[in-house]
């Protein structure tokens, strides 16, 4: 549902939580020993057993990015995890972002170290000559005409983000310009619609060194507030500015020179340097939509809430039109449907030469106000002299528009409080009234019609793929059902609402459409996997469904030693009648009747629902690949555990009821039902079950140990345990602490630390920047359990954020987890009291 002046591109700066890569790894000497006593303070990083090490070092398949014409694919390879020496490089934490001060880029990025081309219709790999060595690619973009590929190279030695170009015909790479990019926010470059130049953000020449904070303070850092008359939400952001010295450093690194650069390297500056956060060219290439931040900065919110100027400028840098000047936003009205006032979600219409579209709240951004019209979507075409036109008046919040032609666009709106979603067919250039296409709940996966298919046009802008009849579109969806997910491709006639299924995943495969390969939707790229075969790409003939698909890739099993593990999608009921599900994994060759019950690791992440029917829906497939990675619980299959993963933990509040008011009761009931099911199947020993989770799953773990004796032990990674430290809402809870004190207090396992009688392992990154999961949360929870005589272990991982990146950290995490499970679960003393 995104606004659609977006270019067809890939940002390969990936999440540090799951996918991390580096140029090389040089590990320090790692020791391996047992955990020892619960109070052991063994120094240094530790290694887990070899079976777990092998999972950490398993090869990763490359990622694929299709060309605009869908006939070429570029493959991008990321290597093994970086070492702690790389992760520990200096970084600045300013205004909600983390910056590498040497390269003027994100400090938590992961880089591609190899890339190559392959024709989609068959043929071998095509290598590219002249790539930088070593390759450290951060972002990559195809040119709209497919003749070139641009990418950014992060050269740590030179302290630069460099712009490079690949000539696709000759498969030759070259550096395009000597001046480095500023990639503190975003890629730092994008293609112009004509494919003959790029719009870039450069580090200004002659900018000088950033001023350093004086060793002797000039005075205190002061903030104040007055009686505002309204209650606002102020979330618990991290990495914020703390002083004027911080503000000066932040302004230095945010300042860039907007320019466009031709393919021969000629650079033409656009205006003066400024703190530009985004810039995009209109489809006709004659205008640039630019957003810049201004002072005053804030010590309470990240830079995305700072004052902004939204302007349209020409290629000469002259301001052609001021769209909006937005003030500092330090708080919003209460509720998850609250939004700022003024212009938001401004972008170019992808199907028009130079037309802006944006939305403005009509209810002051306050969901508690009664209003028939909450959002109005406007349009305004260059030269921006005529008054904006109203595209749509919405009774809910705007969720985005997918543009097709002047006669067809799809607009979505939603209301979080009720989980309502609507989709409308519009004629942006006509006078016809909007036509309702969908009206339902976005929680209802079974009724989800899928996402509309888009393709890039000649200017690189994403547009709806419209069938030859002019009224039909295509949709790709998960195909959720009681039997699990069965992805599909549909053609939907928007005139009469009829739908034709063109492709549907069939057992024993899980096969998901990735992209439609031609404008007639006769060919389809899919990703197919089974329980024992990893995902590989296929090309299918939609117009000849009986024809055998052509294999594009043949990736091998990354952990063949675990190829034969068993997996089953399990369904069971909670005592209140709610249907639950989870994926049960068992070691290869295991037989419950012959081998008896196993120690079991259960892993979950609670979710809030407004409907018991939606909460009961299955959210996985029995035919998906048995991927055994280091991040989830499946790795412990290698150590002889049964694993119950993705166990449903729905927290339901139907009608006017708030889900979290009965959070504890529902959580314990779900956990109890899951254990009962595993025990009924004979695969789990009730006395030897551990519970674990990350982030909100760690919060769940703390609560289950505080309010039940169902588990032998818990593994809680990067969690929050005291909700008074997140007083303006958390997760899906929209009420603040002062509105729901009893709920906040009851949901905080910190308040019940004395009731935690079973051992809990707390792991946390020392530099966690996730909102609400301050490292202090784990430190204070550990101190409370220790002070009250409980059994706990606290592991703080240096230089790690909410997800862990360094190989040493991941290995040590597995070491601690394996040792904890071995001591307190697998070998639990027979006389342990409940």
N, C-alpha and C positions, 0 to 999 in steps of 0.2 A: 504494500500500500504506500510505497514511497512516491514523493513528487518526482517528476520524470524529466527534468533537464539533465539527468545524470548520464555520464558517458559510460560506454561499455568498457569496463576496466577491471583490473584486479589490484587491490592493495594487498601485498603479501607481507605486510607487517601483521603478524598473527598473534592471537591470544597467548600470553605467557603462561596461561593455566595448563594448556594441553599440548601445544606444539611449540617446541623451542629448538632453535638450531644455532650453530656457530661455525666459524671458519675452521677452528681446530680445538682440540681439548688436550690440555696438559695437566693431568691429575696429580695432586700431591700423593704421597704415600698414604694408603688407606689401611687402617687396622680392622681386624675382624675378631670379635669376641662376643661372649654372651652378655645379656643385659645385666645379669647379676641382681643385686638387691634393688628394691623399688626406689631406693634413695641413691642409687649409683650415679656418680658424676663423671663417668669416663669421658676424657677429653678427646677431641679430634673426631673427624667424620668416620663412621663405621660402615662396613659392607654387610649387606644381607647375604643369605645363602646364594650359591651360584645359580640356582634355578630362578631366583628373582632378578639377579643381575642380568641374566640372558634376556629377560623380558624388557628391561630398561634399554638394552643395547640392540633390540630387534630393529631391522631396517624399516624405514618408512616409505610408503609408495609416493611417487611424485604427484603433484597436483596438476590439473589440466585447465587451460584457458583457451576457449575457442576464438578463432579469428572472426571479424565482423561478417565475412561471407560464409562462415561455418564450414569451410573446406580444409582449414589448417588448424592444428592444435599446437600450442606451446606447452611443454611439460617443464615443471619447476621442481627441483629437488632440494629438500632441506636435509642437512646432515644430523648427526647425533646431537645430544644435548650439549650446551656450552659448559665449560668448567666454571668453577666458582671465581677464578681469577678474572674471567670476562664479565661475569655477572656483577662483580664487585667494583667495576669501573665507576669513577666519580659521576654523580648525577645531581641535578638541581630539582628540587620539589617546590614548584611555584604555581599558585593559582589553579590547583587541581590537575596539573600535568607534570610529567617527569621528563627532564631534558638532559641530553648528553651535551655538556657545555663545550666539548671539543669539536663536535661535528654539527652542532645546531640542528639536532634531530631528536626523535624519541629515544629515550635511554633504555627502553624495555623492548626493543624490536628484535625480531628474529629474521635471519637473512637466508635467501636462496643462494646455493653455492654451485648450481649447475642448471642449465636450461638448454632445450633443443626443440626442434620442430618435427612434426609428423603429419602427413596428409591424413585426413579423416577417412577417405575412401580406400585406404590401403597404401602400403609402401613403408620403407624403412625410415629410421631416424635420420634427420638432417641436422648435422652439427653446425654450430655457428663459430666462425673464425674471428679472432681479434678481441674476444671477451677479456675484460680486465682480470688480472691474476694477483691474488685470489679473488674470485667473484664473491661479492657480498651485496646481493641485489635486495633492495627493500620494496620497491613498487614497480609495476610494469603496466603499460598501456599500449594496445594496438592503435595505430592510426586509423581513422574512419575508412580510408581507402585500402587498408590492409597492406600497403607497400612498405610500411616501417613499423618497428616496435621501439618504443621509448622505455627506458628504465633508469632508476636511480641506483647508483653504486655508492655504498658507504665505505669510504676509505679511512679507516681508523688511523693509519700511520700519517696521512696527510691532514687529518682532521677536517674532512670535507664530505658533503653529499654531492656527488657528481652526476651530471646528466649525460646518458649515453643513448646511441641510436643503433638499431640493427636494420640493415637493408635486407628485406625479406627475399628478394630475387637472387641476390648474390650471397646471402647468408653471411654478411660481413658486419662486424660491430665496430663502432668508433665512438670516441668521446666527442660530444657536440660542442661544448663550451668549457672554457677554463674557469669561469667564475662559478663558485659553488652555490648550491641551492640552500634555501632556508626551509627545512622540513620539520620544524618544531611542531606544527599543526598541519596534518594532511600530507599529501605526497610531495607538494612543492612544484608540481607540473601537471598540465593536461593538454591534450591536443586541441588546436583550433579546428573548426569544422571543415576547413578546406584541406586539411592534412599536409599543408605546406609549412606550417609553423606551430610552435607550442607556446602556451601561456604559462609563464613560470614565476616563481617567487625566489628572488636571489638574495644572498647575503649582500647588503649594501657595501660598495667599495669605500674604503676610508672610514668605516664605522668606528674603528678604534676599539680599545679594550673596555670591558665593562667595569664600572666603578666598584670597588670593594667596600664592604662595610667597615666603618671605623672601629678600631679595637676598643676605644673609649666611647661609650654611648653618649649621645648628645642630650638624651632625656628619655622619659618613658614613652611607650607606644600606647596611644589612648584611643578608645572607641567610646561612643556614647549613643544613646537612643532617647526618644521622647515618647510621650503618650500618643500612640498612633490611632487608638480607637478601634482597631480591628485585630483579630487573632490571625496570625500567619504561621505557615509551616516553614521551619528552618532546619533542613536536614543536616545530618552530621557529616559534612564533607571533610576530607583530609587533604594534606599537602597545600594548604592555603597560604597566602601571603601573611606575614606577621609584622612587617615593619616597612618603613619607607625605603630602607635599603633593599629589601626584597622587591619592592615595587620597581625600583630602578633597574635591577637585574632582569626582572621579568620583561619590562618594556624593551630592554636591549635585545633580548633573544627573540622577542615577538616581532621586532621590526624587520621588514623585508622590502625589497624593491620589486614591484610588479613590472613585468616586461613580457614581450613576446620575442621569440628567437626563431629565426628561419633555419631551414635545413642546412644552409651553408655556414651556420654559426653566427650570423649577424644578429646583434641584440639591439632591440629598440625599447628603451624604458617607457613605462606608462605611468605618468604622474610622479609624485615624490614618494620617498619611502614612508611607510606607515605600518601600524600594527594590524595587518590584514589577516583575517581568519579564514576567509574563503573568497574565491574569485572564479567565475564561470562565464564563458562566452555565449552569447545568444546564438541560436542555430544559424542565423545568417552571417555570423562572424563580425558584425559591425559594432556590437556593444558588449560591455562587460559588467556583470552584476558583481559588485564588490561589497564585502562587509568588513568593517574595521572597528576595533574597540577603542574606547576613549577613557580618560579619567573622568570621575574618581573611581579608583579601584576599591576593592572591598577585602576585608580580612575574614568575611563570613561565608563567602560563596566563591565558586571557581570562575574562571575567566568567561565562561559561556553566559554568565549572568551580568557581566560588566556592561556599562553603557556602550551602545553600538550605533554606528552610522551605516545605513544600507543605501547604496548609491548605484546608479548606472553611469558608467564613464565610457568615453570613446577610446579608440586606440591611441589617441594622443594624450590621454589622461584627463581631459577636460570633463568636469561633471556635467552630465546631460540631464540628470533627473535625480532628485533625492526621494527615495522611497519612504524612508522613515529615520527618525532619530529616537532611539529607544533608551530609556533611563536604566539606571542600575536596578536590578531586581534581587533583593535580599530575602524575600519571602513570598509565598503564595498563599491564597486562601486555603482553608482546611479541605482536604479531600483529594483523592487521586484523579479526579476529573478537573482539578484546578489548573489553570494556565495563566501565563502573563497576559496583560492587556497589550493592545497595539498589534503591529504587524508581526506575524510569525509564519514559518514554513514558506518563505518566499523563494520562488524559483522560476526559471524560464519554462514556458510551454514548449514541449519538445516538438510539437506538430505545427508550430507557427514560426515565422521568421524572427520576430522579436517581441514577444508578449509575455509580460510578467503575470504570475498568479500567486495569490497569497490569501491568508485567512486572518480575520480579526474577531475576537470574542465580543459578544454583545451583552454578556451578563457580568461584566467586570472580571471575568475569569473565575467567578465564584460559583461552584456547583450548588451551593445552598440557596441561591437566589432563584425565584420562580421566573422562567423565561420561556416563551414559545420559540424564540429563535436564539440559540446560544452562539453559533458561529456563522459568519457570512464569508463566503469565498468570493474574492474579487479578481478581475483581470484588467490589465491596462497594456495597450500596444504602443510601441514606439511611433511617433516621437514623444509620447507621454504628455500630450497637451490636453487630450480629452479626459473627462472625468472617468474614473474606474467604473467598469461594468460589474454588475452582480452576476456571478455564475451560479451560485446556489445559496439558499438560506437553510441552515441545518438546525434541527432540534437537539442534536448531540454534538460531540466534538469531531472536528475534521481529522481524518486519518490519512488523506492523500488522494491523489488523482493519477490515473494512468491514461495518458493521452494517446489517441489513435489518429483521428482526422478531425477536421472541423465539424463533422457530423457525428462523431462517436468518441466518447471518453467515459471512463468508469471512475466514479467518485465514491469514497467510503467514509462513513462516520461511525463513531462508537460511543458507548457510555459505560465506563468501567464499573460503576456502582451496580448496574444491572447485568453486566457482561453482554450488553446488546450491541449488535453490529448491523448496519444497513449498507447496501451497495446500490448506487444509482447509475443509470445510463443517461448521459447528457449529450446535447448537441451544442458544443461550445460556440459555434459560429451561427447557430440557428435560433429560432424562437420557440422550439417545442419544449413543453414542460418535461422535467425530469421523470424518468420511468424507474420504478422500484424493481431491482433485479434480485436482491436478497434481503431478507429480514429475519434475523435469528440471533442465536447466542454464539459468541466466539469460543465459548467453552465446549460447545457441542461439536466434537471432532467428527462424529459419524455423519453429520449433515453438512460438513464443510465442502463447498463445491470446488475448492482448489483455487489457486492463484492464476490470474490471467497471464497468458504467455506474451512476452514482448520480444522484439528483435531490434537491433540497431539499424537506423536508416543511414542514408549516404553521408550525413553529417556526424554520425556517431551517437546520435541521440536515441534513447530507448522509446519505442512506440509499440502500441498494441498490434499483435499479429491478427489481422482481420481477414476472414475467408473471402473467396471470390464473390460470394453473394452480397457482401457489404454489410451484413448484419450479424454474422456469426464470429465468435472469437474462440480461442482455445484455452483450456485450463489444465494445469498440472496440479495434482493433489496427492495427499498421503493415502487416501482410500481407507481410512480407519473403519474398523468393524469389530464385531465380537470375535472374529477369527484372527484379529491382528491387522496391521497395516498392509494394504495391497495397493501400491501406488498406481496412478492412472493418468491417461491423457484423454480429455473430452473435447468435443466441439459443441459449443452452446449457441443456439440461435436466440439472439436477444429479442427478436421480434415476437416469437411465440413462446419462448422459454424452454423449448425442447432441447434435449441433450443427447448426443450420440457418443458412445464410448468407443474410442479408437484404439486404445491400448489399456490392458489391465494386467498387473503382475500376477503370475500364476505359480502355485506351489509346484515343486519344492524350492522355487527361487523367490528371493526378494529382489525385484527389479524396478528401479526408480527412473522415470524420465529425467534427463538432465537438461536437454535442449532440443527444440525443434530445429531441423537442419535446413529447411527451405521454406519459402513463402507459401507453398501449397500444403505444407505439413504432411508430405508424403514420406519423409525420412525423419528418424528420431534417434538421438543419442541417449543411451540408457546406461545405468550402472547396475550390474547384476552380481548377486552374491548368494551363497548358500551357507548353511551352518559351518561347513568345512572348507569352503572356497572363498577367498577374499574378494572384495568388490573389484570388478574389471569393467571397462567400457566396451559397449557394443553399439553397432549401427544397425537399426531395424528399418525395414520397409513397412510403413504404416499402410500403404496402399496395396501391399501384398503380405498379409499377416501370416500366411503359411510359409513364406520364404525364410530360410535360415538366416539368423542374424550374423553379421560379420564382426569378428573380434578386433577391436582396436588395440587393446592392451592384454598382457598376460602376466600380471603381477603375481609373484609367488607368495605362499603362506609365510608371514613374518615370524611365526613361532611354531614351526612344524612339530616341535616336541610336545605341543599341546593340541595338536590337530584333532584328536579324538575325544576331547572333553564333551560331556553331554549337556544339552540345553533344552529346557521346556518352558513354554509360556504357561504360567499357572494362574488359575482363577479360584477365588474363594470368597467367603462372605464374612463381614463384620457382624457382631452380635446385634447391631441395630438394622441389619438387612442390607447395608451398602455392599455392593460387589467390589472386590479388590482384585488386584493382579500383581504379578511380579515375574521376573525371569529367574528360574532356578537352574544353576549350573552345578554339575557334578564331575568329579575327576574321571579321566578316561578309564574304562574297564570296571568302574565301580558298580556293584550290584547290592541293593539294599538288603535283600533277603540273605544273601551270602555273607556280606561284609558288615552288616549292622549299621547303626546310625553313626554319623560323622559329627565332629565339631563344625559349627556353621558360623559364617560371617554374613550378617545382614546389612545392607546398605540402602539408604533412602534419602529422599528430599521432599518434605511436605509441600503440599499445594493447597491453595484456598479455592473454594468453589461456592457458587450460589445455587447449584442444583445437584441433588444426589444422583440423578441420572447421568449428568456429565461426569461427576466424580467416579462413577462406576465404569466408565469406558476404558477399553483396553488401549494401551499407548505404545505397543511394541509389536514385533512380528516374530513368530517362531522360526522364520526362515532366514533371519539375518545372520551374518557371519559371526562366529564366536571369537570376537576380537578380544585378545588378552593383552591389555595395556598396563602400564605401571600406575596410572592415576586412579582407576576404579578398583573395586574389590576383587575382580576376576583373577588378578595375579596370584591370589592365595589358593587357587585351584592347584597350583604347582606345589603347594605345601600340604596337600591332602585335605583341604577344607571343602565343605559344601559352601556355595555362595548363593545367596538370595539377593539379587540385585534389582534396583528400580522398583522396590516394593511400594505399592500404593499407600500413601499416608494422607488421604484427603481430609481437609478441615472444611466442613460444610456449614453454611449459614443461609438457609433458604428464606425467602421473603425479606422481612425486616430484621431478621436475626443476623448478628455479626458472627462470622465464623470463629474468630479467636476467643469469643466468650466461653466456648466449650473446647478450646484447643487441647487441654491436657486430657480430658476424658476421651476425645476422639483419637488422639495420638496413641494413648495406651491401648485402646480397643483395637486399633489397626495392627499394632505390634503384636498383641496377643493373638489375633486371628492368624497372622503370618506364621508365628511360631507353631500354633496348633496345626496348621496345614502341613508344615514341614515335618512335624513329628508324626502326624497321621500317615504321611507317605513313608515313614520309616527311614528318612534320610538324615534327620537331625536328632541329636541328643539334647533334650530340653535343658539339661544342666550346663551345656557347653555351647551356648549361643552368644555371640558378640554382636553389638550394634555399632554402626559407624556412619559417618557422613562428613561432608565438607561444607563450610559456610553455614547456610541455614540447616543443612543436615547435621552439622556439629551442634547447633542450638537444639535440634531435635534430640540428639544423643544425650546431651546434658539433662534435658527434661525427662526422657525415658528412664534414665538412671535415678533421677531425683524422685520420680513418682511411681516407680514400679520396681519389682525385684525379678523381672523377666529375664535379665541378661547377666551373663557371667562377667562381662567387661564391656567397655566402650572405647571407641576411637573417635576423637573429635578434632577435626582439622580446621583451623582458621575460622572459629566461630565467634558468636556473641552470646553472652550469658546474663547480662544485666540490662534490661530494656529501659531502665531509667537513664541510661547513657545514650539512648536513641529516642529522645522524648517526643520528637515530631513525626513519628511514624517509622515503620520498618516493614520490609518485605511488602505484603499487600495490606497491612494495617494502615488505614488512613486517619484514624483518630489520633489525637495527640495524648500524651501522658495525663494531662490534666482533665481530659474528657473521659478517660477510661483507666483510671489509676488501678483499679482492682485487676483488670485484665493484664496490664503491664507488669504488675507485681507478681501475679500468679504465673505468668508465662516466663518469668525470669528464674532459671535454675539456680542462679547465684543466691536467691532468697531461700532456697531449700538445700543448700550445700551440705547441711548436716544430715540430710536424709539420703545422701549418696553413699550407699554402703558397698557398692561394687566398684572395682578399680576402673579408673578412667585415664586414658592417655590423651593429653592435650598437646597438639602440635600447632605452631603458628609461625608465619613469617614475621621477622622483626620489623620489616618495613611495609607491612600491609597497608594499602591505600584504599581498600574497599570501604565504602560508606557504611559505618556502623561496626565493622569488625576490627576495631582498634586492637593492636597487640596487647594493650592493657586488659582487654576483656579476658584473655586466657591467663594472664599473669594474676589478676585478681581472683579469678575462679580457682586457680591452683592454690593461692594463699588461703582462701576460705576453706577449701577441702582439707588442706594440711593443718590449718589451725583447729579444725573441728575433728581431727583424728581420722580422716578418711585416707584412702589409698589413691594416689594420683602421681602422674609423672608429667612434667612440663618440658617440652622440647621447643626452643626458639631457634629458628633457622636464620642465620645471619644473611643479610642482603636480599632476602626473599620478600616478595609482595604477597598478594592474596593467593596467587598460584605460584608454584615453585618451579624454577627454571634450571638451576645448576645441577649437573649430573651428581655431584657430591650430595646435594640436598635431597634429591630424589632417592638415591641409594640409602642415605641415612634414614629418610622417612620410612622406607620399606624395612630397614633393619629394626627400627624402633617398633614398628607395627608387628612384625613377625615375632620379635622377642616378647612383646606384650601378650599377643595371642597365645604363644607357646606356653608362657608361664601361667596365665590366668584363665585360659579357655581350654586349649588342647590337653594340658596337664593339670587341670584344676584339681586341687586337693579334694578328696572324697568327703572330708569333714567340713567343707565350707558351708556355713549356715546361710539360710535364706532369710 
